[in-house]
């Protein structure tokens, strides 16, 4: 699953590599096309941005394309005339400009609509995004405390509480905050919740920096995917289990995380 930092990294790379392209042709395979794709022909690409795990392609009028890559989606930018790297049947979107074309493979969500409508929907559905210039720590804390009976390990994956946090981030955030994923939110102190929120912001930024520099994120992983491993801090065995009822891979040091 693409997490917020990966979506943001994609947006930055698209902005850099597809800048000022004027749309000559568009191909889309999606049920979420709410305005004619032909409306984009002749429009100049202005920038890409991200909201949580969503990638937005913005054009110089009031139209936009929303992408959600989930598990298997990918985006490539080719020079005109360069062959596609993957079979055409995997293509969900092609935006062809004068010098380059942007190709989206396997994305389960490709939405074309007016920019303001897309942004209004995302704003109403999603919690604060730690990588946004509108990041609101107070709202993030309020959202978490609004579900006191929920386990914190489950709440962190709820995109209406915090946008962009995926399974890798939630495991690493809770390890750094020294909080067990099975703790219900009502049992957490305000200081513990603030630590979780602070680590959410900091780790998201570190994750993004690794992506932008073309490095893997292995250096950031203290517990995630450490099957039969030992805690890098205390040496205690890392416990792996599937947290219920969401059935997501969960890694915890039960010596460090209480």
Secondary structure, DSSP 8 states (H G I E B T S, - for coil): ---HHHHHHHHHHHHHHSTT-B-SEEEE--SEE-S-GGGGTT-BEEEEEEETTEEEEEESSSEEEEEE-TTT-EEEEEETT---SS-GGGEEEEEE-SSEEEEEES-SEEEEEEHHHHHHHHHHH--EETTSTT--HHHHHHHHHT-TTSBHHHHTT-TTTEES--HHHHHHHHHHHT--TT-BGGGS-HHHHHHHHHHHHHHHHHHHHHHHTT--SGGG-SSTT-TT-B-TTT--B-EEEEETTTTEEEEE-TTT--
